[in-house]
Amino acid sequence: MKGVLWCNGVLPSDSVIDRALKERVPIFGVDGGADKAKSMGFEVSQALGDMDSIDESSWGDNMKTLENQEMSDLSKSLEYVNSIGITEVDVIGVEGGDYGHVFGVMASMTEAPLGMRLRMHFESGILHLSSPTNGGFSEHMPLGQKFSVFALTPSKRTTVIGGKWSLDNEALSFSTRGLSNEGLGDLVKVSSDAPLAIFVSESI
């Protein structure tokens, strides 16, 4: 089952919203993201989080308080939607704020439930989670399509095929080694024994 998490960052553009909401799926607001989605005319199934940046009076029973202060609202929301059967998630409203917020959004990928397919939508492209439990990454890319591969935790065996530069069961750590690869007009496949973040640029 698919779902969308709308975070409390800068309002996404119409193109990002269209990209993430190709199908009619339930939308969950992450704290103040619920108010922002509602302000743009979208129906929000539930508001999730610690509710420190939301107008609680407007949500009533459509509000689920997630208390754990050792995780971000986004990470807690990923756990919650997974618990109700949503295993494929598109996240929008993730841009803006200080760099602590930016890194926190990306770090939440390491806390995603096992098996979850996760995509974070930025104005300049999509950040995909590829893990040993979610089937890895596979996508057709036009010739010259830019993509980058980052190890979220140290990997002993990472494989990248279909790009200008390939890896064959090689070690990969959080570094710039996988930065700025390019598609060859065919299928790009990435697999690893560790979680990876794969950023696919919106433009070639």
C-alpha positions as CSV (number, residue, x, y, z in Angstrom):
1,M,0.0,0.0,0.0
2,K,1.2,3.5,-0.9
3,G,1.0,6.8,1.0
4,V,2.4,10.3,1.0
5,L,4.0,12.1,4.0
6,W,3.8,15.9,3.7
7,C,6.5,17.6,5.9
8,N,6.6,21.1,7.3
9,G,9.2,22.5,5.0
10,V,8.9,25.1,2.2
11,L,5.7,24.5,0.2
12,P,6.6,22.2,-2.8
13,S,6.0,23.4,-6.3
14,D,3.2,22.0,-8.4
15,S,5.7,19.9,-10.4
16,V,6.9,18.2,-7.2
17,I,3.3,17.6,-6.0
18,D,2.3,16.2,-9.4
19,R,5.4,13.9,-9.4
20,A,4.6,12.5,-5.9
21,L,0.9,12.3,-6.3
22,K,0.6,10.5,-9.6
23,E,-1.9,8.1,-8.0
24,R,-4.7,8.8,-5.5
25,V,-3.1,7.7,-2.2
26,P,-3.7,8.8,1.4
27,I,-1.8,11.9,2.5
28,F,-0.5,12.2,6.1
29,G,0.8,15.5,7.4
30,V,4.0,15.5,9.4
31,D,3.2,18.0,12.2
32,G,2.9,21.5,10.6
33,G,3.0,19.8,7.2
34,A,-0.7,18.8,7.8
35,D,-1.7,22.5,7.9
36,K,0.3,23.3,4.8
37,A,-1.2,20.4,2.8
38,K,-4.7,21.5,3.9
39,S,-4.0,25.1,3.0
40,M,-3.3,23.9,-0.6
41,G,-6.6,22.2,-0.8
42,F,-5.5,18.6,-0.2
43,E,-7.4,16.1,2.0
44,V,-5.2,14.9,4.8
45,S,-6.0,11.5,6.4
46,Q,-4.2,12.3,9.6
47,A,-1.8,14.8,11.2
48,L,1.2,13.0,12.8
49,G,4.0,14.1,15.1
50,D,4.6,15.8,18.4
51,M,2.2,18.6,17.4
52,D,4.6,21.4,18.3
53,S,4.0,23.3,15.1
54,I,0.4,22.6,14.2
55,D,-3.0,24.2,14.9
56,E,-4.3,21.3,17.0
57,S,-7.8,22.8,17.2
58,S,-8.5,22.2,13.5
59,W,-7.7,18.5,13.5
60,G,-9.7,16.8,16.3
61,D,-9.8,13.0,15.9
62,N,-7.6,13.2,12.7
63,M,-4.5,13.8,14.8
64,K,-2.1,11.1,16.0
65,T,0.4,12.3,18.6
66,L,3.7,10.4,18.3
67,E,5.6,11.0,21.6
68,N,9.1,9.6,21.2
69,Q,11.5,12.5,21.4
70,E,14.5,10.4,20.4
71,M,13.4,10.4,16.8
72,S,12.3,13.1,14.4
73,D,8.7,13.5,13.5
74,L,9.5,12.2,10.0
75,S,11.1,9.0,11.3
76,K,8.2,8.5,13.8
77,S,5.7,9.0,11.0
78,L,7.5,6.5,8.8
79,E,7.2,3.9,11.6
80,Y,3.5,4.8,12.1
81,V,2.3,4.5,8.5
82,N,4.2,1.3,8.2
83,S,2.3,-0.1,11.2
84,I,-1.0,0.5,9.4
85,G,0.2,-1.3,6.3
86,I,1.8,1.4,4.1
87,T,5.1,0.1,2.8
88,E,5.7,2.5,-0.1
89,V,6.1,6.2,0.8
90,D,6.7,9.4,-1.1
91,V,7.8,12.4,1.1
92,I,7.3,16.0,0.1
93,G,7.7,19.3,1.9
94,V,11.3,18.4,2.9
95,E,13.2,21.5,1.7
96,G,14.0,24.6,3.7
97,G,15.3,25.2,7.2
98,D,18.8,25.0,8.5
99,Y,21.3,22.3,7.6
100,G,20.5,20.4,10.7
101,H,17.0,19.9,9.3
102,V,18.4,19.0,5.9
103,F,20.7,16.3,7.3
104,G,17.9,15.1,9.6
105,V,15.6,14.5,6.7
106,M,18.2,12.4,4.9
107,A,19.3,10.6,8.2
108,S,15.7,9.5,8.6
109,M,16.3,7.1,5.7
110,T,18.5,5.0,8.1
111,E,15.5,4.7,10.5
112,A,13.0,3.7,7.9
113,P,11.2,0.4,8.7
114,L,12.7,-2.8,7.1
115,G,11.4,-3.4,3.6
116,M,10.0,0.1,3.1
117,R,10.3,1.7,-0.4
118,L,10.9,5.4,0.3
119,R,11.3,8.4,-2.0
120,M,12.0,12.0,-0.9
121,H,11.0,14.6,-3.5
122,F,13.1,17.7,-3.9
123,E,12.7,20.4,-6.5
124,S,15.9,19.2,-8.2
125,G,15.2,15.5,-8.1
126,I,14.3,12.4,-6.1
127,L,16.2,10.8,-3.3
128,H,15.5,7.0,-3.2
129,L,16.2,4.6,-0.4
130,S,17.8,1.4,-1.6
131,S,18.2,-1.4,1.0
132,P,18.8,-5.1,1.2
133,T,15.2,-5.6,2.4
134,N,13.3,-3.4,-0.2
135,G,14.6,-4.9,-3.4
136,G,17.3,-2.4,-4.2
137,F,17.0,0.2,-6.9
138,S,16.1,-0.3,-10.6
139,E,15.1,2.5,-13.0
140,H,15.4,3.3,-16.7
141,M,17.5,6.4,-17.2
142,P,18.0,8.4,-20.4
143,L,21.5,8.9,-21.8
144,G,23.3,11.5,-19.7
145,Q,20.8,11.3,-16.8
146,K,22.7,12.3,-13.6
147,F,22.4,10.2,-10.5
148,S,24.5,9.8,-7.4
149,V,24.9,6.8,-5.0
150,F,25.7,7.3,-1.3
151,A,26.2,4.6,1.4
152,L,24.2,5.5,4.5
153,T,26.2,2.9,6.5
154,P,29.4,1.1,5.4
155,S,28.9,-1.5,2.8
156,K,31.1,-4.4,1.9
157,R,29.3,-5.3,-1.3
158,T,27.7,-2.7,-3.5
159,T,26.9,-3.2,-7.2
160,V,26.0,-0.5,-9.7
161,I,25.2,-1.5,-13.3
162,G,23.9,0.5,-16.2
163,G,25.7,3.7,-15.4
164,K,28.8,5.4,-17.0
165,W,30.8,4.2,-13.9
166,S,30.0,0.8,-12.4
167,L,30.7,-1.0,-9.2
168,D,30.9,-4.8,-8.8
169,N,30.5,-6.0,-5.3
170,E,32.8,-3.3,-4.0
171,A,33.1,-1.7,-0.6
172,L,31.5,1.7,-0.3
173,S,31.3,4.2,2.6
174,F,29.7,7.6,3.1
175,S,31.9,9.5,0.6
176,T,31.9,11.2,-2.7
177,R,32.9,8.1,-4.7
178,G,29.4,7.6,-6.1
179,L,28.8,11.2,-6.9
180,S,27.6,12.3,-10.4
181,N,27.2,9.1,-12.3
182,E,25.3,9.1,-15.6
183,G,22.7,6.9,-17.2
184,L,23.5,5.2,-20.6
185,G,19.9,5.1,-21.9
186,D,19.1,1.8,-20.3
187,L,18.2,0.2,-17.0
188,V,20.3,1.3,-13.9
189,K,20.3,-1.3,-11.1
190,V,21.8,-0.8,-7.7
191,S,22.1,-3.4,-5.0
192,S,24.0,-3.5,-1.7
193,D,24.4,-5.3,1.7
194,A,23.8,-1.9,3.3
195,P,21.2,1.0,2.9
196,L,22.0,3.5,0.2
197,A,20.6,6.9,-0.8
198,I,20.3,7.4,-4.6
199,F,19.7,10.8,-5.9
200,V,18.3,11.1,-9.4
201,S,18.4,14.6,-10.8
202,E,15.2,16.0,-12.3
203,S,17.0,17.2,-15.4
204,I,19.7,15.7,-17.6
